[in-house]
């Protein structure tokens, strides 16, 4: 094991131990902050340890600094020897979003919600530690010190329903509890990270949800993504494991039929972050062959994969992780020589006739749904 890997892994375990100490502490003052900060930090260190262990660069060359949590998560989903699943990525995004508001502003995380995420974090930490390093958390952390609750665990769907009902009651005339209302809304928006690639909470989203609930809109209208979270429990007491998963098809919004209370703002630059050149390098093929494969798969026509950022007269095509995954999976089953023959430029050194934006097959940006 590399020395840097060993250091990062040790830091991850140290932060997880601090999380368990904070969770089981008698003093409640600052307890939730300590739990969430240490839990999120433990995963950032563990993901970096896993990436370094698999020879994946973790430094941003332009900044000269190590990458942040979100980029670690993206790379860990792409690295075949780490294989962070969609459900696991959702758990990590939710923990990161809960931590973000607790660290930089404030939210209101109930004890049951804190417990179920702390235990899910412990379960996932053990899964990743075993998957990447062949170790178990029990080898470094006694079961007796793990987060323990005096109440039986409750499914996240029930906890969300309880929170939503409480928000409705606090919004009744004369309650004067707007700060608490918005703090609870931030928590529920952060939990949407289980099913949404955009998990960090915007005040515009808080405004939108508060307005929707005040107008009497039901839970599934203002928090549609929360309808898709399933909770799986096994074991009990110190051996309890908690995992989150998605249930049913993804939430879709269709044109004018969509409820404005349910539309969440997303940062397009975070979602579409691969340039055509970076995409080709990640796939290990030349830019022309990458373009041929994109044309074959109609990547540039898929709003989930492709977007063009316009800055004045300049156009910058960018691609999402969906595009990378689709292209990588296709390369395992397609004959790339046949793909190239079907889509190579007409004439030596000439770009495909339909290409009007550098690195782009279609010449116009797809609009995300």
Residue, then its C-alpha position, 0 to 999 in steps of 0.5 A: x500500500x502506498x504511503x499516501x494511501x495509508x495516511x488518507x485511510x488512517x485519516x478516514x478512520x480517525x474521522x469516522x471514530x470522531x463521528x461515533x464519539x460525537x454521536x454518542x456524546x451526552x452534550x447536545x450543544x454542537x453535536x449534530x455539526x460535529x457528527x455531520x462534519x466528521x462523517x463527510x470528512x471520513x468519506x472524502x478521505x476514504x474516497x481519496x485513499x481509494x483513488x490514490x490506491x488505484x493510481x487515479x490523480x487527485x490533484x487539480x493541475x490548474x489549482x495545484x490543490x487536491x480535488x474536493x468531495x464532489x469530484x472525488x465522488x465523480x471519479x469513484x463512480x467511474x473507477x472500475x475498482x471502486x465502483x460506487x453505485x448510484x444508490x451509494x452515490x446518493x447516500x454520499x451526496x445527501x450526507x455532503x448536503x446535510x453537512x454543507x448547510x450545517x457548516x456554512x449556515x444552519x438546518x434542522x436535522x431531527x434525531x431519527x434522520x441523523x441516526x439513519x444517515x449515520x448508520x447508513x454512513x457506517x454501513x457504506x464505509x464498511x462496504x467501501x473499505x472491504x471492496x477496495x482494501x479487503x478490510x472490515x470496519x470491525x478490524x479498526x472500530x469496535x461495534x460497541x462504539x458505533x452510533x446507537x439509538x434508543x428508538x427502533x429505526x424508522x424508514x426514511x419515507x416515514x421520517x420525511x412524512x413526519x417532517x413535512x407534516x411538522x413544516x405544514x403545522x409551523x406555517x400556520x398563521x400566528x406560529x412565527x416559526x419561519x426560521x425553523x420552517x426554512x431550516x427543516x426545508x433545507x434538510x429535506x432538500x439535502x436528502x433529495x441528494x439520494x436521487x438527484x445529482x444536484x444535492x447542495x441547497x439553494x435559497x431559491x429552492x427553499x423559497x420555492x418549497x416554502x411557497x408551495x407548502x404555504x399554497x397547500x401543495x402536497x408533499x409529492x408536488x414540492x418534493x417529488x424526488x423524495x418519493x423515490x427513496x427506499x430504506x433497507x434495514x438488517x440486523x439490530x443494535x450494534x450490528x444494524x446495517x442501513x442502506x438506501x436505494x431508489x424505488x420506481x422509475x425516475x421522476x420526470x417533468x414534461x413541458x407545461x405539465x410540470x409543477x413549478x413547485x417541483x422544479x429544482x435549479x441545477x448547476x449545469x457546469x457541474x453536471x456537464x463538465x467533460x470537454x470533447x478532448x477530456x472525454x476522449x482522453x478518459x475513454x482512451x481513444x482519439x478525439x476523432x474516434x470519440x466523435x464518431x462514437x458520439x455520432x453512432x450513439x447520438x450522444x449530442x442529441x441526448x439532453x442528459x448527455x450533452x449541453x453547449x455553453x454559449x459565452x458571447x460568440x463562443x460555444x463550448x460543448x460539454x458532456x455529462x457523466x451519463x455520456x461517459x458511462x454510455x460511451x464506455x459501456x458501448x465500447x465493450x460491445x461495439x466494434x470500434x473499427x466499424x464505428x469509425x468506418x461508418x462515421x469517419x470524416x469525408x476526405x482526409x483532414x475534413x470534419x463531418x459536414x454536420x459539425x458546426x461547433x468545435x468538438x460537437x456533432x450537431x452544432x446546437x446545445x441540447x437542453x436538459x429536461 
